[in-house]
Amino acid sequence: MTRYEELLSTMALAMQPNAIRKLTGLLSSNKVISFAAGAPATETFPIEELAEAAARTIRDRGHYALQYGPTRGLSKLIEEIATYMRQRGVTDVKPSEILITTGSQQGIDLAARVILDPGDVALVELPSYVGGIIALHNTQAELVGVHQDERGIKTDELCEKIERARKAGRRVKCLYTIPNFQNPSGVTLTTERRRELITIADKYNLLIIEDDPYGELYFKEEAAHLMPLAALNPSRVIYLSSFSKVLAPGLRLAWLRAPEEIASKIETAKEGADLSSSLLDQAIVLEAIRCGLIKRRLPMIREFYALRCHAMLDALAEHAPEGSSWTKPLGGFFIFMQLDGKVNTTQLLPSAIETGVAYVPGQPFFIDSTGTNTLRLAFSKESPEKISEGIRRLCQVLSQKV
Ligand SMILES: Cc1ncc(COP(=O)(O)O)c(C=O)c1O
């Protein structure tokens, strides 16, 4: 019998499966109202327009679009992204700093691989996106968690954790943060804290991995003009965003912008990973940008999710058990709920499913294994009517146990 354990790398043995993906797969049965999967609503996909863009691309430019592509990505798409980044405040961005990736997930993975050695320290928010945690963890870096409050990551605690790690002789390399409508908390980092993060990155010579897939999905005017950290100091920031939430995640297309030296290392890492992201998908997205498809549809998509978010907030205000609290997001897909006392949301999940409603227990989002009395509620998938009914059912279950 082959003993595979002896043949696997230390890295493979240390890899952790994505608990949330496993769970959301199990929880996406049509029989339950699901607040589990953090995916975009399929109603927002511009199916006809993409079908036409795809047909045009293959017919008119198939000889190019069906060929292997440059690792950096399609240069015309990179130029469009550079223009967009300038509009977002990253005024001096150069095409040579941009790289197209196969989803932001690949961007995080590649960035982590070029920055982190085993034993280095990477700071993450408590709670944080499980896919990001996994990509950082796979490098065998040590992850250190920093709490958030309603204004985002706590900068005083961040400094304390950096100092402590340095005193223990560790190399603190980077902070992974999701400043807008965070997954899973729904919290947005304030402008003041954004400035503080940049100061801290300068002081301690850190890189910030700024993961921003939800930035365009704001519901409130106050969240429309938030400066990316990359706009405040591009030399400290690897910025990532994606077409997954504003177009369709099946395209698996995203981009990152990093200081040139780092972008070029990431390009080398990407050569070894997949040569390039799908050139066909890039050509289709370029077509979608050029005919104004994304820009034209954004107001509708924002309104679509805002309605769902309001339905969930209203239902929580009506039904939530006493002693519980929840975030009030300015955009994105998620509300994060904290229950009173010693409620264990993992243990409660089977009862909730029996009642016909699903959610994701909060604990896997916390690298320090806390958060057992928290849960993530995604309002992206279900209609406002189903959201109201689902929250009513959920709160019945939570009320019995709280
Ligand atoms: C915070 C965050 N980062 C990255 C991703 C991955 O996005 P992509 O589809 O671009 O790989 C997600 C997906 O849900 C996310 O929530």
The ligand as an ORCA input file, in Angstrom:
! r2SCAN-3c Opt
* xyz 0 1
  C     -13.418     39.245      0.557
  C     -13.333     38.379     -0.647
  N     -12.174     38.322     -1.312
  C     -12.042     37.559     -2.415
  C     -13.092     36.799     -2.888
  C     -12.865     35.950     -4.099
  O     -13.374     36.577     -5.223
  P     -13.089     36.086     -6.710
  O     -14.387     35.536     -7.218
  O     -12.657     37.303     -7.447
  O     -12.020     35.052     -6.644
  C     -14.322     36.815     -2.226
  C     -15.426     35.988     -2.694
  O     -16.449     35.841     -2.089
  C     -14.449     37.647     -1.067
  O     -15.584     37.715     -0.384
*
